[in-house]
Amino acid sequence: MTRVVSVANQKGGVGKTTTTVNVAASLAQRGHTVLVIDLDPQGNASTALGIDHYEGVKGVYEVLSGELTLSDISRPCPDVEGLWGAPATIDLAGAEIELVSQVAREYRLSRAVEAYVADFERAHGRPLDFILMDCPPSLGLLTLNGLVAARELLLPIQCEYYALEGLSQLLRTVEMVKTHLNPKLEVSAILLTMYDGRTRLASQVVDEVRTHFGTRVLNTVIPRAVRVSEAPSFGQTIMTYDGSSPGALTYREASDEFAAIVPLGQVTA
């Protein structure tokens, strides 16, 4: 079964895009097949995957508007075998306004994802392993489409006090989505990012998150790392830019942990 995962947090700067692309690249390097769907009009995930997303490129906007399918717009990542990306262009910024008046607007991406999973299996003779969706830093219609399309939520939390603020609002949104739109959605993993071991506050945030969320928090903590920040400027993830750096090693450990999770909907007797 394909694991469909939204990487979301309405707060900006907590490492959503960095987590999405590096976990995806690590999973692909481990032999999994992975599609990254860029739902952020800034297109940062597309940049990190080395996939064109300049104005005029067909992307997720055309999928949400019904003009194209995910199979039409998905492109292979040039540096990592088994990894594809569905790019976001600036046109996606207008999608939220245009979708407001549309029927079943919350399900546009969900239907596209279901069709892509079926297309992939027909084309390759095996299921796609993972779909990771990089949601924008908001709780608008783009993020809502991501949550409705997903079965799992991977939640990055920055190891700073402000990152905890607004978390309850996000979790309330998740519960609302579960109640009214997507009962299969679960918070399957929480990843602590941008950890600075020199500060007492970072350790306090880690302890507080682990106390509150328990086993859903991955054991691996992602440290602040300059190399991780540099990689996208070269159109790469940290896995190909500097695969032996501390940032790459911790993201690899985190992705292994995440891959080992058995989602609640897939538990068998």
N, C-alpha and C positions, 0 to 999 in steps of 0.2 A: 504494500500500500504506500502511495506517495504521501510523505509528510508535508503538509502545507502550513507554513509558519509565517506569522507576521512579526516583524521586529518593530516594536512601537513604544513610544513614550512621548507625551505631548511636550515635554520640556526639551528645548534645543541644547545641543552641545554635550549630550551624555554618551555619545559613541554609538548611536544607532547605525549609521551608515558604515562606520569602521567595523562594527561587529558583524553586520550583514555580509559585507564583501569578504572579510577575512575568515569568518566561519564557513562561508560558501566555498572559498578557494581551498581551505583546508580539507573540507569534506570531499571535494572533487579530487584532490591529491591523494586521498585515501581510497579512491576508486569508486566513489559515489557519483551519480549523475545529478546535477543541480541546476536549477533555473533561478536567477535573481530577477525579481520584478521591481523596477525602480518606480516608486510612487511619489517621489519628491520632485517637484518641478525644477529644483536646482540641478538635478541630474548628477549628484556627486557619486552615487553608486556606479552609474554608467561610466564616469570618468575613471574611477578606480579599476574597473574591469577592462579598460581600454576599448570601450565601445562608443562609436560616434553618437552624439546626441545634439548636434548643432541644429539650428532652425531649418526646417525642411525635412529632417529625418523622420521617418514614420516610427511612432513609438506608442507608449501606453495610452496617450490621448486618443489615438485612432481606435484603439481597442475599446475603450470606455464609450466612445461615441458610436460604436457598432460598425465602423467602416472596415476594420481589419481584425484578424484573430491574433492571438499570442504567437502562434506558429508563423504567421506572416512577418512579425517584427523581431522575433528573437534572433540574436546573433551569438556565435561562439566567442568566448573569451580567448584572445590570441595567445595568452601565456599559460592557460591551464586547460588541459584536456578534460572533457566531461562537464565543463561549466559554460552555461549560456546566460545571456542577459537580455532583458526586455527594457530598452532605454526609455528614459523620460526626457522630454524636451520642454522648453518654456511654454509651449501650447497647453501643457497640463495644468498650468496655473488657472486657465479659464474653465477647466472642466468642472470644478466645484459649482461655479455659477450656472453653467449650462445644465448640469445634472439635476439641479433643484426642482425643475418642472417636469422631469422625466418620470415615467411609471417604473416602479421597481428599481429606483436608482441605486439602492444599497446593494443590489445583486448583480450589477453589471460585471464586476471583476470575478465574482464567484462563478458565474456561468462561463466566462472566458477561461478560467483556470480549469474547470471540469472538462471543457472541450480540448484544452491543450494536453491534459493528462492522457485523455483517450487518444489523441493524435500521436503523441509520443510513443505510446505503447504499440500502436499499429505500425509506426515507422521503424521502431527499434526492436520490437519483439520482446520487450521487457518494460516494466514500469519505471517511470522516473522516480528517483529516490527522494529528492527534496525540492520544494519550492520555498524560497525565502523572499519575503516582500519587505522592502525598505520603506516604511511609512514616513510621511512628513511630520515635523514637530507641531502638530495640532490635533484637534479632535474633530476635524471637518469631514466632509464626504469622502475624501480620498482615504483617510485613515479608516473611516467606517467601512468602506468597501474592502479594505485590507482585512479588517477584523471579521467581516461576514464571510469572506472567502477562505479564511484560515481555519484550521483545527487546533492550532497551537499558537500561543503568544510567547515569544522570547523577549524578555523585558530587561534592557540594559539600564543599570542605575549607577550614576556617577557617585564616587565616594566623597561627596560633599553634602553639607546640610541642605542646600537649596534643592538638591535632586530629590530629597524626600518630600518636599512640598509639592503638592499637586499629584502625588502618587495615588492618594485616596480617590481623587477625581477620576484618574485613569481607570482604577479598579472598579469604580461605580459604573463607568462607561462600559467596561467589559461585562459586568453583570447585566446591564441593560441590554447589551447585544445578545447575551446568552438567553435572556428571558424572552425577547421579542423577535430576534432575527436569526440567531445561530446558536442553538443549544449545545452544539458540539465543541464550542470554543473553550479552551482551558489554558491557564497560565502554566505552561509546562516547565519553564526554566527562567531563572533570574540571574543575570550576569553582572557582577560588580566590576566597574571600569574606572580607569584613570586613578588608580590607587597610588597615593604618595605615602610611602612608609615613614617619611620624616615627620608627618603630622599626627597628632593624637586624634584629631577630628576624623580622619580617614578610618582609623581603627574603630572609633565609636560608631560610625555609620555602618561599617561592616558588621559589627556585633548586633546593632539594632535591626538591620535587615535580616540577618540570620535568625535572630530571636523571633521575629514576626513571621517570617515565611518558611523557616525550617528547611526541609530537604529539597524544596524547590530551588534554593539558591545553589548554584554550581560551586564546587569546592575551589575551582580556579578563579583567581582574582587577576584582572588585567591591570598592569602597572602603567603609569604615564611613560611614554616612550617616544622620543623624537623621531626615530626611524619609522614608526607606524604613521606618524603625521606626514612624513616626507613622501611615502610611497605613492599616494594618489597623484602627486605632481608629475610623476613619471608614467602615469597611466597604468599603475600596477597595484596589487595588494601587497602587504608585507610578506606574504608567502613566497613571492617571486622576487621581490625587491631586495629583501635580506632575510632569507629563510632561517638563518641561524641566530638571529637577534632575539633578545629576551621577549620582545613583543610578539614575534612569530611563534616562539615556543609556547608562550602562554595561550595564545589564540588556538594553537594546535591542540593543546591540552583541553581547552574549553570545548572545542568542536568535538573531540573524542567523547567527552562527558555527555554532550548534548546528543550525539548520535546513539549513545547507549541507552538513552531514556526510552521507555516504552510508553507511548501516549495512552491515556486512560481509555480512549475509544478503540485501542488495538489490543487491550489485555484479553487474553484467551484463557479459558479454564484449563 
